[in-house]
Amino acid sequence: MGQRLVLALGGNALGNSPKEQLRLIQNTASAIVDLIESGIDVVVTHGNGPQVGMIKVATDTAAQHGNTPVVPFPEASAMSQGYIGYHLQQALQNELAQRSIDKPCVSLITQTLVDAADPAFDYPSKPVGAFYSEEEAKKIMAETGHTFVEDAGRGWRWVVASPQPTSIVEQSSISNLINNGSVVISTGGGGIPVVEKNGKYEGVPAVIDKDRSAALLAHQIGAQYLVILTAVNQVAINFNTPKQENLTTITAAEARGYIASNQFAKGSMLPKIEACIEYVEHTEGGRAVVTSLENAKHALTGEGVTTMIAK
């Protein structure tokens, strides 16, 4: 078995419309194929925030006008996985062919198991879908039991939970595809959240952190590398101050110390660092890298990137 690498792309890096995404994804494909060309087996995961939001707002708006049925959130997530996966696999296929690399690409609709008893379900916090008036929102809450909150003066929105991922349902299929030489695109948007009831899977409205799911996938398929892409080449402490220091190689313990001293912003770098810690502490010999798309080709050498190891 060759070396495996899980690459986590951000949904915002893919643009805010299908047209913009198709344009931006060409550079993404080039960077991914740089890694494939080095001889490593690559699994691509991606965010879907703007994309699933676009789908949910469009379908909610149509439903408000009585033209279509309401599309449940797990189904909207699956739709976003499908169209992002289509764009990614097409761009990768074109780039591989241009470099005369004979490798099939496949995007896999992926479910992620969460615990129905996860406390996050008691405190939904992620706004999704269309904006409603207070009257409309309260009517829907009474009918469905969903939680709506007022969102920055723009109207009322449905909020869903953000539970922890516990297992990637299709992990064995992903491994089989890798073993057969495929480039696999999976676990989009953190995966479609499902719970297990009486031995059966059932979709639930939730948003799973895509970096945590990527870390879990990397562990479960035995990947030697987890690469999380962000807007900067390296993670920094004392960010945006005269004392800013870029980090090269750090241990999980050092990362925990930086978290304790509030070095990483909650909405941006913190969840990426937490995902890296989770991966390296549970994967023997695993290396987690945080860097930019442009610098991803250096993930294996450690040049100009931030690499986390267990100790």
Disulfide bonds with the S-S distance in Angstrom:
none
